Amino acid sequence: MVEARIDGKSASIEAAAERSAEILSRARLPVIAGLGTDIAGARGAILLAERLRGAYDHMQSDKIFTNLDVNRQAGLMCTTPNEARHRADVLVFIGKDLTRIWPQLVERLAPGEIPMFDLPHEPRKIVWIAPGRSAAELKGIAVETLDSSDLHATLGALRARVADKPITAAKGAKRKIDEVAEILKKARFGVAIWGEELLDRLAIEMLHGLILDLNKSTRFSGLPLGADANSTGVTQASGWMTGVPMRTSFGRGYPEHDTWRFDANRMIESGEADAALWISAYGQKAPDWKKQVPLVALVPPQTRFFQEPQVLVEVGCPGIDHDGAEFSRELGTIVARKASHPSDAPSVAAIINRIAQQIGGDA
């Protein structure tokens, strides 16, 4: 049975939608936050933000912008997991816990297999920079490791040696960096794999410079793993709808993007936003805001909040409770997913549409 609550008391979906519309439409500057939803939910949320002249942001924006900021300033050369699996003769993993970020990483990239479309058809070379204990996850596969206590310095030194420029380092460290540099330079098609939460902007910019340098003599690309809660899918939906990613406001009647001004956490804590719609369909995640504002929450059952939202509607998970379209990390594109365990739990898009109807018009 679908549950909706108003001020902690059971209510119908219709009553919850009406109360939600009242809270959001009365706000001077409402913010739609969390945004953990599929493409239909993201589209509805952005249209609702436009109607409310509010702002919208994703719970994983900090991780997304780690890559996106570098991309916007310097560009990034990226490939897909399938291209890496079938063509790359050199895979470079960067940072620890990559399989925590993407549990299917080893299965999907198959580092121990001979790449199908690599003409010499030879075993690929694996490099892991700053692996911690992660290299042990590639059981039975030869891995060239490059330990690092300062990833910025290590990537900078590696880039210098790829360009045959001198570096200052201990003899053993320099020899190791030279060995890795030779592997990279001899690659026919190399791919660097990293997680945004493990590398900061400076490290990603240095890595991008290294990839550019390698492309002067061979082929090399990157494979950022992205973040969860369909953050990449929401970023793409925002891009084709407004021309800009999340952290965007319609306060002036048109989409205005600013990664600082429209950070949902900052807006709530500073008091700039005076109401919020929180969306988290992929997991039981609640906002950790210290400041309390009138809150509408679209979340899975058993999601716990520090303070009961004014309105709460339990929603289903895309691809499990209902069909949905979302970004697939495995394929590097948006895909349609059939519900694996269909239920009567409503989708985020369906609830947002009900709220929009109460304000005036469909989302």
Summary of the structure (lengths in Angstrom):
residues: 363
radius of gyration: 23.1
end to end distance: 25.0
largest distance: 71.5
contacts: 1259
relative contact order: 0.21
helix: 37%
strand: 20%
